[in-house]
Amino acid sequence: MKTYSFLLPEERAKVYRYITLFILLINCFVFGFLFINATDERTQSLSRFGLLLSVIYTIMYFVKTYTKYLSRYKLEVSFIVLGILWLVTGNIFFAGILLFCAVAGIYVSRKQKIVVTTEKIFYPSFPAKEFLWDEITNVVLKDEVLTIDLKNNKLLQTVIVSENSNEINEKEFNSFCIGQLNK
């Protein structure tokens, strides 16, 4: 079974990094505010712990972003831990936002890949789509742009990552697609 894989550029990753930093800084400020204005011992100790964790996670963010250290560390883990801490403090709203951001971050940080097989084309949208060859009018790879023309008058065009496109022979791939369409 012949299979072609195309990696898509990580355009959302840069935006996600800025949003992650923003959320971590907001946690630092809010936990700091709660720590300074706490009236009871429990709230003060929980907010101190939250402030400490938020500062540590912010430092880890910078280390991960600007060095090669902590490359395997997932920032979504810090959102889950901070979300649980917000649940313990009784703030369900902040906990929900952080847990949602953790789930969204897991989705955003995945490598997006289009897979073309002899049976179908897997397209990584949300939700993921699979197109059988009898639903497709044409598929063309030209100059690092993959074009999928569907019979329902939808056209999908995607730029693919440069390193990946050099591994795939355009003529061979286009011939493969014509063969699948003519079956």
N, C-alpha and C positions, 0 to 999 in steps of 0.2 A: 504494500500500500504506500503510495507516494504521498509525502507530506511536506508542505512548505510552511514556515513560520516567519512572521514579520513582527518585529518589536516596534511599538509606537513610541514617539518621543514623550518624555516625562514633562509635559508643559504644566501640569497641575502641581508638581512637586515644589516649585519655587513659591507659589502662592501659599501652599500648605505650610511651608517652613515659616513664613511671616505670620500666618494665623496662629501657628503653634507657639511662636515666641510671644505674641500678643496675649494669648490665653494664659501662658505661664506667668507673664508679668502682672496680669490682672489678679491671678491667684496670690502672688506675692503681696500686692497692695491690699487686697481685701483681707487676707489672713493677718497682715501687719496692722491694719485698721482695727480688726476684731481683737487682736492681742492688746493693743494700746487702750481700747475702750471696754475691755472685758470687766464685768462686775463680779463674776463668780469664778472660783478656782478651776472648775471643769472647763469652762469656755476659754479661760486664759491658757490652760495647759494644751487643749486641743488646737487653739489658734497658734500657739507657739510651735507646736509640732508641725502644723500645716505650713507655717511660714518657713520653717527650717527645710521641710521637704520641697517647697516651691523654689526656694533659693538653690538648693542642691540640684533640682531638675533643670533649672534655668542654666546653671553652670554646665551641667551635662549636655544641654542643648548646644551651647557655644562650643564645647570641646568636640562634640560629634560633628557639628557643622563646619568648623574651621580647621580641624586636624583629622588625622587618620585613626585616632583613638576612638573607642566606643562605637565603631562602625556597625557592630551587630546589635547595639542597644536600640530598642524600639521605644520611641517617645510615647507611643500609645499606652505603654505600661504606666508611665507617670500619670497620664490622665485617668486611668482606671484607679490607681491608688489615691489620687487626690479626690476623685469622685466618691470613693468609699469613705474617705475622711469627711467630705461634705455631708454624706448621709449620716455619719456618726454625730456630727454637730447639729443635725436636724434640718439642714438646708437642702431640701429635695430639688429645688430649682437649679442650683449650681451643680449638684450631683448629676442631674439629668443632662445638663449641657455638656459636662465633661465626659460622661459616658457616651453620649451621642458623638462627640468629637473623637473619642477613642475608636469607635466603630467606623466612623467616616475615614479616619486616618488609616486604619487597616486597609480599607478599600482603596484609598488614594495611593498608598505606598506600594501597592502591587504592581508588578510589571504587566503592562497591557500588551497583549499579543493576539494578532490575527493568525488563525491556523486554517490552512487550505488543505483539504484531503480529497481523496477520490470520491467521498460520499457527500461532503458538505463543506461550508465555510463557517467557521466559528468567529463571530465578531464581538469584541469585548465592550459592549455598551452596558448601561444599567437599565433594566436587567439585560443579561447577556443574550445575544441572539445567535441562532443557527439558521443558515440558509442552505436548503438543499439545492442541488444543481438545476432542478427543473423550475425553481423560482427565480433563476438568474438569466438575464439576457446576455450579459457580457462581463468579462473580468479582464482588466489590462493593467500591467505594471510598466510604467514609463517614467524615467527620470526621478526615481524614488517616490513616486506617487502611485498608490494602488487605488484603482477605480473599480467599483462593483456596481453594475447597472442591473437593477431588479425589474422584474416583469410588472410590478405594481407601480411603475413610474417613479420609484425612489432611486436616488443616486448617492452612493457612499464614496467619498474620496478621502483618502488618508495619506498623509506624509509618513514615510517609514524611516526608521533610524538608519543613518548612513552606513555604519559598520555592517549592519545586517543586510542592507541591500546589495553590498559588494559581494556577499557570499552567494547570492542567488542570481543565476543567469536569466536576464529578462526574456530573451528569446525562448529559452527552454520552458520557463514558467508560463509565458503566454501561449506556447504550443500545448502545454499540458492543459491549460484552461479551455482552449478551443476544443481539444479532444474530449474533455468532460462535458462541454456544452453540446457537442454533436452526438453524444451517446443516446 
